[in-house]
């Protein structure tokens, strides 16, 4: 695969296997992931936790678990470094990815050093910010999800489910098994009662599959003020990316009703 610039200057790639780009070329890879996955999580965290608040000395930090489906070019997982602003929290990201060559592309896009790449390639937990860790599990998502909860609970004794799930595989047409009713049953079982699922999808069949599982469905569009803060926060990480507007709405799913700036309940 070759990296090509998208609308906001950020790098994207086209998967021959799935016949799609990893991100929306018209919105820009960086802007799309920031607006549809990072922004709603930021808004949710901001409504509960103060940024830059200092945790009490020696007090354990509350853990926020994030499931990244799928790692792709690494935008969702690595843009999650922005959450390091929430000093009282510890973020644990578990990414799932089928294609190992994506790590080399992500390394180029996100300027990862060789030692970090080696850790991620070997599925070790790696520190990507002072309070943000990332572990990539390589393999088929459908297979790995089947016993993911038990595996993580065995390895991480404090794992009790995910606070956030980035639902970001290829489209419904290209990857139906990661959008069907059975898949949302699995996601619901992995999600904490207070958790949210972020996704770019607005297709009615997907909304139906999620709501039939019992999830609440919302439309979402990041407000300009939140996007401005996020762009400013990561300007040093992605200096070649430009600020583009998010034109299309996305969807958020949750077990319990949530109040997120800019969202409304979908009938």
Secondary structure, DSSP 8 states (H G I E B T S, - for coil): --EEE-TTS-EEEEETTTTEESS-TTT-HHHHHIIIIIHHHHHHHHTTS-TT----TT---EEEEEEEE--TTSHHHHHGGGGGG-TTEEEEEEEEES-THHHHHHHHHHT--HHHHHHHHTT--EEEETTEEEEEEES-HHHHHHTHHHHHHHHSTT---EEEEEE--S-TTT-GGGTSHHHHHHHHHHEEEEEEEEES---HHHHHHHHHTT-EEEEE---HHHHHHHHHHTTTT-TT-------S-EEEEESS----TT-EE--
